[in-house]
């Protein structure tokens, strides 16, 4: 069966916050943009972020923010300086989503509702005529003479000279985290650094911690191994702890053996 051919200036794979933001930036540069989303609807992981309140950014200056990524700071530093937290906060203000920092550091939408963030991004996409195709599982990239020229599913072929992978990581498969972006990147000859869990809650070996689900400490300092520390809201869960104080350092903690 011949595949349906779809053409655009820019194809974005993944309709999470990264994909939606990338699509908006591309469309604001007068490109025709299509987003291919594996799930039936966009932004499902965004809706559960920050316990449904959506922790968007923080108050750090660009250099301080980059240093938080430790050994990877040189990789993320250019992006953070090009689009620092202050610019991100201002962009959401322009989208009609003012942000607040209840703990003086982590910024959330004033409504404390992640859905407002998603709706603002989707409204901007609609205004810019970005087309979102749900239930669209990209399984391969198309290359010609070493250059990407599109991508395809089992029934569709996308022709585009610009392809942005925004597939997310391997977390929460039920909400789209399949790790498909790693396989697609390898098709384009990228080398994949071994993924480790990050921005995740932590399980506790201590039984007492799992008996306090729903208990929230608004402003806490958490330390691990006398070398990693995080500050902010601490949330006890059925399996351990979560919240900004944990998420900020989980990537470093999970690499310790």
N, C-alpha and C positions, 0 to 999 in steps of 0.2 A: 504494500500500500504506500502510495506516495505521500510524503509528509507535507503538511500545510506550511507554506513559506510566509514568514512575517519579517518585515524589515523595519529598522529604526536606527537613529544615530547613536543611541546608547542603550545597552541592555544591562539592567541591574538584576542580579540573581540574589533574591532574598528580600523580604519586605518587613524586616525588623527596623528598629530605629536607625541603624547604620545605613541600610538600603534605602529607606525613605528619605533620609537626609542627603544621601548621595544623589538620588533621583531629583530631588529639589534643586540641588546645586547645578546639576547638568541641565535641567530644564530652564533654570534661570540664565543659562548661557545659550539659550535659544536652540537647544538640541531636542529632537523628538526622543522621548524616553519611554521604555517599557520595563516594568518590574515583573519578573517571574517568581511567583511565590508557591512553595511546595504545599503549604497548608490551605484550607478553605478560606481563611481570612488573614489579614496582615496583623503584625504586632502582638502576637499572643504572649510572647515572653515579656514584652514591655508591660503588659497589663498586670503581671504579677510581681514586677520589680519593686523593691522597697516595700514589700508586704502590701502591694496594691497602691502605694503612695508615690512610687517612682522617684528614686534618688537620682537626680540628673547630673549634678556636678558638685564642685566644692569651691572654697574660697582661696585655694592656693594660687600663688603667682606661677607663671609658666615654668621657670627653672626649678622651683620647689616641687611642682607637680611631676616634672620629668624625672627628678631624682627618686621619686617614690617607686619608679619601675626598676630600681636597682640595676642589675646587669644589662637590662634592656633599654636603659634610659636614652642611649644614643639613637636607638631606632625610632622611639616615639617623640623625641625632642623636637624635630622639625615640625611635625604635625601639631603639637601642642602650642608651639610659638606662632604658627600660622593661624591657629584657631583656639586661642586661650579660653579658659573658663569664663572670663568676663564677657567675651564675645558670644559665647554660647548662651549665657544668661540673657544678654541683650537680644539675641535672635529669638528666643522664646517669648520675650516681652513683646516683640514686634508681631509674633504669631498670636498674641492675645492670651498668653499663658504666663502671667507674672510668677516669679519664683520667690520663695522665702527660705530662710535657714533657721529652723527652730533651735538647733544646737549651736548656732553661730558659725557653722562650718559646712555642713552638708545642705545642698539646696534641693528643695522639692517644689512642685507646683503649689501655689497658694491654696488651691482647693484640696490638696492632699489626695488627689485622684488621678491615677495613671491614665485613665481613659481620656481625660482632658488633653493630656500630652499627645496620645495617639490620634485623637480627633483633629487636633491642630495640624499635625503633620499630614494627615489624610486630606484635610481641607485645602492645604497648600498644594498638595499634589493635584487635586482636582482642578484648582484654579489654573495651574500650569499645564493642564491637559496630559498629565502623566497617566499612562494606562497600566493598571495592575491586573495581572492574569493569575487568578488563584488556581489551586490544584495543578500546578505546573511544575513538575519535577525535572529539572535540568539534569541530564545524565552524562553529557559530554560537551566539551568545547570543540569548536571547529577552527582549525589552523590552516594557513596557506603560506608556504615559504617561511615558516617559523613565526608568523604573525597571526594573532587571533582575529578571526573574521566572523565569529558568531558562536552559537551554541544550539543544542538540540535536545528534545525529549523523544519519547517513543513515537509521538504523532506530529510533532511540530519542529520546524527548523527556523531558527532566528538568524537573520543576516544583519550583522552590526560590526562596525570597525572599532567600537568601544564596548568592552564587557567589564563590569565591576562585580567582583565576588563579594557578597555581603551575607554569606550563608550562616554566620555564627559558628560557635564551637560545637562540642559534643555533648553539652549539658542539656538535660531535659528533652529527650527524644520525642516525647508526646507533644511538645510545643515546638517541634521543628529542628531541634539540635541533633542532627544525624551525623555530623562530621563530613557531609558531602563536599564542602568547600576544600577540604584537604585533597581529596581525590581529583577534583577539578584543577586545583593548583598544580598538582603533579603532572597532569596532562600538558600543562604549559611549561614543564621543566623547572618548576620551582622546587626547592628543597624544603622539606617540612621539619621544623624543630619539634622534638617529641612533646606533645601536649601534656600539660599537667592541670589539675583542677585549680581554678581561681575564681574569685568573686562568688564564692559558694559558702553555704553554712558548713559548720564542722560538727561531726559526731563526737559524742562524749563517752569515754570509757567509764566515767563516774555515774552511777545510777541516779544520784540525787539531782543531777542537772536535767535529766529527762522527766523528772516529776514536777517540773515547773512550766509546762507549755503555756505560752501566752503571757508570761510575766515579762515586762519590759522595763529596763533601766534606761532612763532618758539620756543620761550623760555618763558614760563609763570609760575607763581606760583598761584595756586588756593587754596582757603581756604573755609571750610565749618564749621559753628558753632564754630569757633575759636578753634577747636580741631583736625580737619583733614586737611591736606594740601598735595598737590601734585605739582610736578614741571616737566615741559617738554613741548612738543608740545600740543597746545590747538586747537581743530578743532570745528568750529561751524557747526551744522547740521540743517536739516529741523525741527527737534523736540527739539533741545537743544545743548548740547556740548559733545564732545568726545575727543579722542586723549590720549596719555600716561599720561598727567597731570590729566585727569579724571579717566582713567581706573585703575590707581594705587590705588585710594582711593574709588572707587565706592562701593566696598564691605562693607566698613565701613559706608558710607553715607546712603546706602539703608537699613541699620538696624536701623536707627534713626527714631523714630515715634513721 
